Amino acid sequence: MGGPGSGGRNRISAEDHRRRGTYRPYRHAKPTPEAPAEVLPLPTTPPGASAGEKLVASVEAKFELEPGEAEILRQAGHTLDELHRIEDAIAKLSVVGKGSAGQPMSNPLLVEARQHRLLLQTLLRSLHIEEPAAGKQSSLASVIHLAKFQKEHRAR
């Protein structure tokens, strides 16, 4: 260990390797620094114009909510707004990028978008909203109604 040519204390310069004919670019050349990946901040939405606020306002206008349900609805609105910002960022960036070893890999925001969709679905299902005039309405029908609202009122 540590002897000549072992890469230990007795390192040979790149110029010496060139003179000796043992120069290997992948071993002896200085690595060129790669440009860091572009990181874009998530865009902010102006107050009063977000899809989450529209969702909260429309549900609160139609249903009477308990304080816990109102908090769940507020969280669903924030989740919807975050989902829209993530989807906007995905639209601006590439879906496939380079991994740490240069291999192709999917954009991590795709996973975040999927997780936000699942969270939004879980939050909306947990509300168990029923139509007051129609009597008994299943929570699934309410989720479908809210999902249709999302698609119609998507703020872009």
Contact map, one row per residue, 1 for C-alpha under 8 A:
111001010000000000000000000000000000000000000000000000000000000000000000000000000000000000000000000000000000000000000000000000000000000000000000000000000000
111101111100000000000000000000000000000000000000000000000000000000000000000000000000000000000000000000000000000000000000000000000000000000000000000000000000
111111011100000000000000000000000000000000000000000000000000000000000000000000000000000000000000000000000000000000000000000000000000000000000000000000000000
011111110110000000000000000000000000000000000000000000000000000000000000000000000000000000000000000000000000000000000000000000000000000000000000000000000000
001111110111000000000000000000000000000000000000000000000000000000000000000000000000000000000000000000000000000000000000000000000000000000000000000000000000
111111110110000000000000000000000000000000000000000000000000000000000000000000000000000000000000000000000000000000000000000000000000000000000000000000000000
010111111111000000000000000000000000000000000000000000000000000000000000000000000000000000000000000000000000000000000000000000000000000000000000000000000000
111111111110000000000000000000000000000000000000000000000000000000000000000000000000000000000000000000000000000000000000000000000000000000000000000000000000
011000111110000000000000000000000000000000000000000000000000000000000000000000000000000000000000000000000000000000000000000000000000000000000000000000000000
011111111111000000000000000000000000000000000000000000000000000000000000000000000000000000000000000000000000000000000000000000000000000000000000000000000000
000111111111100000000000000000000000000000000000000000000000000000000000000000000000000000000000000000000000000000000000000000000000000000000000000000000000
000010100111110110000000000000000000000000000000000000000000000000000000000000000000000000000000000000000000000000000000000000000000000000000000000000000000
000000000011111110000000000000000000000000000000000000000000000000000000000000000000000000000000000000000000000000000000000000000000000000000000000000000000
000000000001111111000010000110000000000000000000000000000000000000000000000000000000000000000000000000000000000000000000000000000000000000000000000000000000
000000000000111111100000000000000000000000000000000000000000000000000000000000000000000000000000000000000000000000000000000000000000000000000000000000000000
000000000001111111110000000000000000000000000000000000000000000000000000000000000000000000000000000000000000000000000000000000000000000000000000000000000000
000000000001111111111110000000000000000000000000000000000000000000000000000000000000000000000000000000000000000000000000000000000000000000000000000000000000
000000000000011111111110000000000000000000000000000000000000000000000000000000000000000000000000000000000000000000000000000000000000000000000000000000000000
000000000000001111111100000000000000000000000000000000000000000000000000000000000000000000000000000000000000000000000000000000000000000000000000000000000000
000000000000000111111110000000000000000000000000000000000000000000000000000000000000000000000000000000000000000000000000000000000000000000000000000000000000
000000000000000011111110000000000000000000000000000000000000000000000000000000000000000000000000000000000000000000000000000000000000000000000000000000000000
000000000000000011111111000000000000000000000000000000000000000000000000000000000000000000000000000000000000000000000000000000000000000000000000000000000000
000000000000010011011111101100000000000000000000000000000000000000000000000000000000000000000000000000000000000000000000000000000000000000000000000000000000
000000000000000000000111111110000000000000000000000000000000000000000000000000000000000000000000000000000000000000000000000000000000000000000000000000000000
000000000000000000000011111110000000000000000000000000000000000000000000000000000000000000000000000000000000000000000000000000000000000000000000000000000000
000000000000000000000001111110000000000000000000000000000000000000000000000000000000000000000000000000000000000000000000000000000000000000000000000000000000
000000000000000000000011111110000000000000000000000000000000000000000000000000000000000000000000000000000000000000000000000000000000000000000000000000000000
000000000000010000000011111111000000000000000000000000000000000000000000000000000000000000000000000000000000000000000000000000000000000000000000000000000000
000000000000010000000001111111100000000000000000000000000000000000000000000000000000000000000000000000000000000000000000000000000000000000000000000000000000
000000000000000000000000000111110000000000000000000000000000000000000000000000000000000000000000000000000000000000000000000000000000000000000000000000000000
000000000000000000000000000011111000000000000000000000000000000000000000000000000000000000000000000000000000000000000000000000000000000000000000000000000000
000000000000000000000000000001111100000000000000000000000000000000000000000000000000000000000000000000000000000000000000000000000000000000000000000000000000
000000000000000000000000000000111110000000000000000000000000000000000000000000000000000000000000000000000000000000000000000000000000000000000000000000000000
000000000000000000000000000000011111000000000000000000000000000000000000000000000000000000000000000000000000000000000000000000000000000000000000000000000000
000000000000000000000000000000001111100000000000000000000000000000000000000000000000000000000000000000000000000000000000000000000000000000000000000000000000
000000000000000000000000000000000111110000000000000000000000000000000000000000000000000000000000000000000000000000000000000000000000000000000000000000000000
000000000000000000000000000000000011111000000000000000000000000000000000000000000000000000000000000000000000000000000000000000000000000000000000000000000000
000000000000000000000000000000000001111100000000000000000000000000000000000000000000000000000000000000000000000000000000000000000000000000000000000000000000
000000000000000000000000000000000000111110000000000000000000000000000000000000000000000000000000000000000000000000000000000000000000000000000000000000000000
000000000000000000000000000000000000011111000000000000000000000000000000000000000000000010000000000000000000000000000000000000000000000000000000000000000000
000000000000000000000000000000000000001111100000000000000000000000000000000000000000000000000000000000000000000000000000000000000000000000000000000000000000
000000000000000000000000000000000000000111110000000000000000000000000000000000000000110010000000000000000000000000000000000000000000000000000000000000000000
000000000000000000000000000000000000000011111000000000000000000000000000000000000000100110000000000000000000000000000000000000000000000000000000000000000000
000000000000000000000000000000000000000001111100000000000000000000000000000000000000100000000000000000000000000000000000000000000000000000000000000000000000
000000000000000000000000000000000000000000111110110000000000000000000000000000000000000000000000000000000000000000000000000000000000000000000000000000000000
000000000000000000000000000000000000000000011111110000000000000000000000000000000000000000000000000000000000000000000000000000000000000000000000000000000000
000000000000000000000000000000000000000000001111110000000000000000000000000000000000000000000000000000000000000000000000000000000000000000000000000000000000
000000000000000000000000000000000000000000000111110011000000000000000000000000000000000000000000000000000000000000000000000000000000000000000000000000000000
000000000000000000000000000000000000000000001111111011000000000000000000000000000000000000000000000000000000000000000000000000000000000000000000000000000010
000000000000000000000000000000000000000000001111111111000000000000000000000000001000000000000000000000000000000000000000000000000000000000000000000000000010
000000000000000000000000000000000000000000000000111111100000000000000000000010011000000000000000000000000000000000000000000000000000000000000000000001001110
000000000000000000000000000000000000000000000000011111110000000000000000010111111000000000000000000000000000000000000000000000000000000000000000000000000000
000000000000000000000000000000000000000000000001111111111000000000000000000010000000000000000000000000000000000000000000000000000000000000000000000000000000
000000000000000000000000000000000000000000000001111111111100000000000000000000000000000000000000000000000000000000000000000000000000000000000000000000001000
000000000000000000000000000000000000000000000000001111111110000000000000000010000000000000000000000000000000000000000000000000000000000000000000010011000000
000000000000000000000000000000000000000000000000000111111111000000000000110010000000000000000000000000000000000000000000000000000000000000000000000000000000
000000000000000000000000000000000000000000000000000011111111100000000000000000000000000000000000000000000000000000000000000000000000000000000000000000000000
000000000000000000000000000000000000000000000000000001111111110000000000000000000000000000000000000000000000000000000000000000000000000000000000000000000000
000000000000000000000000000000000000000000000000000000111111111000000000000000000000000000000000000000000000000000000000000000000000000000000000000000000000
000000000000000000000000000000000000000000000000000000011111111110000000000000000000000000000000000000000000000000000000000000000000000000000000000000000000
000000000000000000000000000000000000000000000000000000001111111100000000000000000000000000000000000000000000000000000000000000000000000000000000000000000000
000000000000000000000000000000000000000000000000000000000111111100000000000000000000000000000000000000000000000000000000000000000000000000000000000000000000
000000000000000000000000000000000000000000000000000000000011111110000000000000000000000000000000000000000000000000000000000000001011000000000000000000000000
000000000000000000000000000000000000000000000000000000000001111111000000000000000000000000000000000000000000000000000000000000000000000000000000000000000000
000000000000000000000000000000000000000000000000000000000001001111111100000000000000000000000000000000000000000000000000000000000000000000000000000000000000
000000000000000000000000000000000000000000000000000000000000000111111100000000000000000000000000000000000000000000000000000000000000000000000000000000000000
000000000000000000000000000000000000000000000000000000000000000011111110000000000000000000000000000000000000000000000000000000000000000000000000000000000000
000000000000000000000000000000000000000000000000000000000000000011111111000000000000000000000000000000000000000000000000000000000000000000000000000000000000
000000000000000000000000000000000000000000000000000000000000000011111111100000000000000000000000000000000000000000000000000000100000000000000000000000000000
000000000000000000000000000000000000000000000000000000000000000011111111110000000000000000000000000000000000000000000000000000000000000000000000000000000000
000000000000000000000000000000000000000000000000000000000000000000111111111000000000000000000000000000000000000000000000000000000000000000000000000000000000
000000000000000000000000000000000000000000000000000000000000000000011111111100000000000000000000000000000000000000000000001101100000000000000000000000000000
000000000000000000000000000000000000000000000000000000010000000000001111111110000000000000000000000000000000000000000000001100100000000000000000000000000000
000000000000000000000000000000000000000000000000000100010000000000000111111111000000000000000000000000000000000000000000000000000000000000000000000000000000
000000000000000000000000000000000000000000000000000000000000000000000011111111100000000000000000000000000000000000000000001000000000000000000000000000000000
000000000000000000000000000000000000000000000000000100000000000000000001111111110000000000000000000000000000000000000001001100000000000000000000000000000000
000000000000000000000000000000000000000000000000001110110000000000000000111111111000000000000000000000000000000000000000000000000000000000000000000000000000
000000000000000000000000000000000000000000000000000100000000000000000000011111111100000000000000000000000000000000000000000000000000000000000000000000000000
000000000000000000000000000000000000000000000000000100000000000000000000001111111110000000000000000000000000000000010011000000000000000000000000000000000000
000000000000000000000000000000000000000000000000001100000000000000000000000111111111000000000000000000000000000000010001000000000000000000000000000000000000
000000000000000000000000000000000000000000000000011100000000000000000000000011111111100000000000000000000000000000000000000000000000000000000000000000000000
000000000000000000000000000000000000000000000000000000000000000000000000000001111111110000000000000000000000000000010000000000000000000000000000000000000000
000000000000000000000000000000000000000000000000000000000000000000000000000000111111111000000000000000000000000010011000000000000000000000000000000000000000
000000000000000000000000000000000000000000000000000000000000000000000000000000011111111100000000000000000000000000000000000000000000000000000000000000000011
000000000000000000000000000000000000000001110000000000000000000000000000000000001111111110000000000000000000000000000000000000000000000000000000000000000000
000000000000000000000000000000000000000001000000000000000000000000000000000000000111111111000000000000000000100110000000000000000000000000000000000000000000
000000000000000000000000000000000000000000000000000000000000000000000000000000000011111111100000000000000000000010000000000000000000000000000000000000000000
000000000000000000000000000000000000000000100000000000000000000000000000000000000001111111110000000000000000000000000000000000000000000000000000000000000000
000000000000000000000000000000000000000101100000000000000000000000000000000000000000111111111000000000000000000000000000000000000000000000000000000000000000
000000000000000000000000000000000000000000000000000000000000000000000000000000000000011111111110000000000010110000000000000000000000000000000000000000000000
000000000000000000000000000000000000000000000000000000000000000000000000000000000000001111111100000000000000000000000000000000000000000000000000000000000000
000000000000000000000000000000000000000000000000000000000000000000000000000000000000000111111100000000000000000000000000000000000000000000000000000000000000
000000000000000000000000000000000000000000000000000000000000000000000000000000000000000011111110000000000000000000000000000000000000000000000000000000000000
000000000000000000000000000000000000000000000000000000000000000000000000000000000000000001111111100000000010000000000000000000000000000000000000000000000000
000000000000000000000000000000000000000000000000000000000000000000000000000000000000000001001111100000000110010000000000000000000000000000000000000000000000
000000000000000000000000000000000000000000000000000000000000000000000000000000000000000000000111110000011110000000000000000000000000000000000000000000000000
000000000000000000000000000000000000000000000000000000000000000000000000000000000000000000000111111000011110000000000000000000000000000000000000000000000000
000000000000000000000000000000000000000000000000000000000000000000000000000000000000000000000001111111111000000000000000000000000000000000000000000000000000
000000000000000000000000000000000000000000000000000000000000000000000000000000000000000000000000111111111000000000000000000000000000000000000000000000000000
000000000000000000000000000000000000000000000000000000000000000000000000000000000000000000000000011111100000000000000000000000000000000000000000000000000000
000000000000000000000000000000000000000000000000000000000000000000000000000000000000000000000000011111100000000000000000000000000000000000000000000000000000
000000000000000000000000000000000000000000000000000000000000000000000000000000000000000000000000011111110000000000000000000000000000000000000000000000000000
000000000000000000000000000000000000000000000000000000000000000000000000000000000000000000000000011111111000000000000000000000000000000000000000000000000000
000000000000000000000000000000000000000000000000000000000000000000000000000000000000000000000001111001111100000000000000000000000000000000000000000000000000
000000000000000000000000000000000000000000000000000000000000000000000000000000000000000000000001111000111110000000000000000000000000000000000000000000000000
000000000000000000000000000000000000000000000000000000000000000000000000000000000000000000000011100000011111010000000000000000000000000000000000000000000000
000000000000000000000000000000000000000000000000000000000000000000000000000000000000000001000111100000001111111000000000000000000000000000000000000000000000
000000000000000000000000000000000000000000000000000000000000000000000000000000000000000000000000000000000111111100000000000000000000000000000000000000000000
000000000000000000000000000000000000000000000000000000000000000000000000000000000000010001000000000000000011111110000000000000000000000000000000000000000000
000000000000000000000000000000000000000000000000000000000000000000000000000000000000000001000010000000000111111111000000000000000000000000000000000000000000
000000000000000000000000000000000000000000000000000000000000000000000000000000000000000000000000000000000011111111100000000000000000000000000000000000000000
000000000000000000000000000000000000000000000000000000000000000000000000000000000000010000000000000000000001111111110000000000000000000000000000000000000000
000000000000000000000000000000000000000000000000000000000000000000000000000000000010011000000000000000000000111111111000000000000000000000000000000000000000
000000000000000000000000000000000000000000000000000000000000000000000000000000000000000000000000000000000000011111111100000000000000000000000000000000000000
000000000000000000000000000000000000000000000000000000000000000000000000000000000000000000000000000000000000001111111110000000000000000000000000000000000000
000000000000000000000000000000000000000000000000000000000000000000000000000000110110000000000000000000000000000111111111000000000000000000000000000000000000
000000000000000000000000000000000000000000000000000000000000000000000000000000000010000000000000000000000000000011111111100000000000000000000000000000000000
000000000000000000000000000000000000000000000000000000000000000000000000000000000000000000000000000000000000000001111111110000000000000000000000000000000000
000000000000000000000000000000000000000000000000000000000000000000000000000000100000000000000000000000000000000000111111111000000000000000000000000000000000
000000000000000000000000000000000000000000000000000000000000000000000000000100110000000000000000000000000000000000011111111100000000000000000000000000000000
000000000000000000000000000000000000000000000000000000000000000000000000000000000000000000000000000000000000000000001111111110000000000000000010000000000000
000000000000000000000000000000000000000000000000000000000000000000000000000000000000000000000000000000000000000000000111111111000000000000000000000000000000
000000000000000000000000000000000000000000000000000000000000000000000001101100000000000000000000000000000000000000000011111111100000000000000000000000000000
000000000000000000000000000000000000000000000000000000000000000000000001100100000000000000000000000000000000000000000001111111110000000000000010010000000000
000000000000000000000000000000000000000000000000000000000000000000000000000000000000000000000000000000000000000000000000111111110000000000110110000000000000
000000000000000000000000000000000000000000000000000000000000000000000001000000000000000000000000000000000000000000000000011111110000000000000000000000000000
000000000000000000000000000000000000000000000000000000000000000000001001100000000000000000000000000000000000000000000000001111111000000000100000000000000000
000000000000000000000000000000000000000000000000000000000000000000000000000000000000000000000000000000000000000000000000000111111100000001100100000000000000
000000000000000000000000000000000000000000000000000000000000001000000000000000000000000000000000000000000000000000000000000000111110000011100100000000000000
000000000000000000000000000000000000000000000000000000000000000000000000000000000000000000000000000000000000000000000000000000011111001111100100000000000000
000000000000000000000000000000000000000000000000000000000000001000000000000000000000000000000000000000000000000000000000000000001111111110000000000000000000
000000000000000000000000000000000000000000000000000000000000001000000000000000000000000000000000000000000000000000000000000000000111111100000000000000000000
000000000000000000000000000000000000000000000000000000000000000000000000000000000000000000000000000000000000000000000000000000000011111000000000000000000000
000000000000000000000000000000000000000000000000000000000000000000000000000000000000000000000000000000000000000000000000000000000011111110000000000000000000
000000000000000000000000000000000000000000000000000000000000000000000000000000000000000000000000000000000000000000000000000000000111111110000000000000000000
000000000000000000000000000000000000000000000000000000000000000000000000000000000000000000000000000000000000000000000000000000000111011111000000000000000000
000000000000000000000000000000000000000000000000000000000000000000000000000000000000000000000000000000000000000000000000000000001110011111101100000000000000
000000000000000000000000000000000000000000000000000000000000000000000000000000000000000000000000000000000000000000000000000000011100000111111100000000000000
000000000000000000000000000000000000000000000000000000000000000000000000000000000000000000000000000000000000000000000000000010111100000011111110000000000000
000000000000000000000000000000000000000000000000000000000000000000000000000000000000000000000000000000000000000000000000000010000000000001111111000000000000
000000000000000000000000000000000000000000000000000000000000000000000000000000000000000000000000000000000000000000000000000000000000000011111111100000000000
000000000000000000000000000000000000000000000000000000000000000000000000000000000000000000000000000000000000000000000000000010011100000011111111110000000000
000000000000000000000000000000000000000000000000000000000000000000000000000000000000000000000000000000000000000000000000100110000000000000111111111000000000
000000000000000000000000000000000000000000000000000000000000000000000000000000000000000000000000000000000000000000000000000000000000000000011111111100000000
000000000000000000000000000000000000000000000000000000000000000000000000000000000000000000000000000000000000000000000000000000000000000000001111111110000000
000000000000000000000000000000000000000000000000000000100000000000000000000000000000000000000000000000000000000000000000000100000000000000000111111111000000
000000000000000000000000000000000000000000000000000000000000000000000000000000000000000000000000000000000000000000000000000000000000000000000011111111100000
000000000000000000000000000000000000000000000000000000000000000000000000000000000000000000000000000000000000000000000000000000000000000000000001111111110000
000000000000000000000000000000000000000000000000000000100000000000000000000000000000000000000000000000000000000000000000000000000000000000000000111111111000
000000000000000000000000000000000000000000000000001000100000000000000000000000000000000000000000000000000000000000000000000000000000000000000000011111111100
000000000000000000000000000000000000000000000000000000000000000000000000000000000000000000000000000000000000000000000000000000000000000000000000001111111100
000000000000000000000000000000000000000000000000000000000000000000000000000000000000000000000000000000000000000000000000000000000000000000000000000111111100
000000000000000000000000000000000000000000000000001001000000000000000000000000000000000000000000000000000000000000000000000000000000000000000000000011111110
000000000000000000000000000000000000000000000000001000000000000000000000000000000000000000000000000000000000000000000000000000000000000000000000000001111111
000000000000000000000000000000000000000000000000111000000000000000000000000000000001000000000000000000000000000000000000000000000000000000000000000000001111
000000000000000000000000000000000000000000000000000000000000000000000000000000000001000000000000000000000000000000000000000000000000000000000000000000000111
